[in-house]
Amino acid sequence: MYKRNIIFVLLLLVVCVPTSAFTKTNYQKKLINLVPQEARGNGKLGVYVKSLSTGKVLFEYNPNKTFIPASNNKIISSYAALSLLGKNFRFKTEFLTGGELNKGTLFGGLYVKAYGDPSITTDDLIRIVRELKKKGIKRIKGDIYFDDTYFDNVNYGKGWKRAWRGDYYCPPIDAFSLNYNTIDVTVSPRKRWESPIVEITPSAYIPNIKNTAESSKYKSKLLVGQSSTGEEIFVKGKINVNSRPQKYTISVMEPVSYFGLVFRNLLVLEGIEFDGQIRRKQTPQWATVFYTHYSMPLHEIINDFNKDSVNIIGEALVKTLGAKYVGPPGSWENGSYVISEFLKDSGIGSDISIADGSGLSRFNRVTPKELATVLSRAYSKSDFSYEYMSSLPVAGVDGTLKKRFRRSKIKGKVSAKTGYLNGVRALSGYVFAKDGNILVFSVISNGLGWKAKTFQNELLSELVDCCSS
């Protein structure tokens, strides 16, 4: 609440901003001197800074050159989703019956149809099971069928490295999602030579565990992952006998099986009898909706998306837009088309190329000026500007900027989205300058290395003090 109030107050300051002209020439000279020598005369760095209070461009450097934006792509996908779906949009997951409920027994099995909700957690599933129980189900006679046909069956985006599969930030994308399609594996040492203890979260997920690791006097070096079939968790290597438990977050390989196994086990834990099979099958038209689970409003999901840079949310948004506006199954191709056409119709620019929603793909392209334009449009959107701006990490306070700028005058005065890929550094958002100006900025570098971060820090320090000569 405190952080939201800060942003609200800062937004109000815009009405009090003086309209006098900046000493533009002197100020730009000061900013151009910050550009690293390695970025001069080439296309490694792009910058665009504009005052939202006066409409004046304060600084630009390669503003119309296209760059790989990394997670700054989330700025675009979240804006498009809020614009096209609305901030109060809710994802749904339907539970349908194949027969009738008679004296506590549901005949004909149960169908679960997913519509791409990326926010479902184990706690949500527990609440869903309890709702089914409240509605009278004591036993399910038949199988449970899981329908993920609202999205296509392409689980990894164009340009995503195969080596990323299994890492928490690169889960498979499916209409079904649980805990962002990740699991936690905690490894605790025992006596020397003994196999360590392996615990899985959620505990209702009970895969086969192949534990060939050993407790050792040597430095811990573990390899934790899941087999390509999704049926087995493996733990290899050594863990020091004196070390604390080590936690690993990995992505699952089979989202439908993961969701289905946890759901089945929760049914049993809640006392609902089920001795059938878990199957993957499209829901027949004659099935009747028995219960519908709705997600939190979209603006709350967007908050998690941008604050913590949750990649799976962006991909769910892209495929949902494709399914809604082009027709199911939702895909990266039709979702990207919807976003691109929306941006063109909005007059934001034609140089933006969308390959995914998260920015993992190196096929995404955008210019700093276009990113800043998206941010400017979001600022002026009265129906969701507050929610959008609040979703961005605050320097030194939360999200992916929590540990950055903590001991700097920038702390609390910048709300921005970070972006990192190999060779890519991006930071775009808003600056609340000390004189009351609200600035929009975008800084993207491709191939500049660590000096990109130094430049970002120095530029933001100047912008916070904007706009002295």
HELIX and SHEET records of a PDB file:
HELIX    1   1 TYR A    2  LEU A   12  1                                  11    
HELIX    2   2 LEU A   13  CYS A   16  5                                   4    
HELIX    3   3 LYS A   24  ILE A   32  1                                   9    
HELIX    4   4 GLN A   37  ALA A   39  5                                   3    
HELIX    5   5 ALA A   70  ASN A   72  5                                   3    
HELIX    6   6 ASN A   73  LEU A   85  1                                  13    
HELIX    7   7 THR A  122  LYS A  134  1                                  13    
HELIX    8   8 ARG A  162  TRP A  164  5                                   3    
HELIX    9   9 ASN A  179  ASN A  181  5                                   3    
HELIX   10  10 PRO A  255  LEU A  269  1                                  15    
HELIX   11  11 LEU A  298  LYS A  307  1                                  10    
HELIX   12  12 ASN A  311  TYR A  325  1                                  15    
HELIX   13  13 TRP A  332  ASP A  345  1                                  14    
HELIX   14  14 PRO A  368  SER A  380  1                                  13    
HELIX   15  15 SER A  385  SER A  391  1                                   7    
HELIX   16  16 GLY A  399  LEU A  401  5                                   3    
HELIX   17  17 LYS A  451  VAL A  464  1                                  14    
SHEET    1   A 5 VAL A  57  TYR A  61  0                                        
SHEET    2   A 5 LEU A  45  SER A  51 -1                                        
SHEET    3   A 5 ILE A 438  ASN A 446 -1                                        
SHEET    4   A 5 VAL A 424  PHE A 432 -1                                        
SHEET    5   A 5 VAL A 414  LEU A 421 -1                                        
SHEET    1   B 5 ILE A 278  ARG A 280  0                                        
SHEET    2   B 5 ILE A 144  ASP A 147  1                                        
SHEET    3   B 5 LEU A 110  ALA A 114  1                                        
SHEET    4   B 5 LYS A  92  THR A  97 -1                                        
SHEET    5   B 5 THR A 288  TYR A 294 -1                                        
SHEET    1   C 4 LEU A 101  ASN A 102  0                                        
SHEET    2   C 4 THR A 105  PHE A 107 -1                                        
SHEET    3   C 4 ARG A 139  LYS A 141  1                                        
SHEET    4   C 4 GLU A 273  PHE A 274  1                                        
SHEET    1   D 3 ILE A 197  THR A 201  0                                        
SHEET    2   D 3 THR A 182  SER A 188 -1                                        
SHEET    3   D 3 GLN A 246  SER A 251 -1                                        
SHEET    1   E 3 ASN A 208  ASN A 211  0                                        
SHEET    2   E 3 GLU A 232  ASN A 240  1                                        
SHEET    3   E 3 GLU A 214  SER A 216  1                                        
SHEET    1   F 3 ASN A 208  ASN A 211  0                                        
SHEET    2   F 3 GLU A 232  ASN A 240  1                                        
SHEET    3   F 3 LYS A 221  GLN A 226 -1                                        
END                                                                             
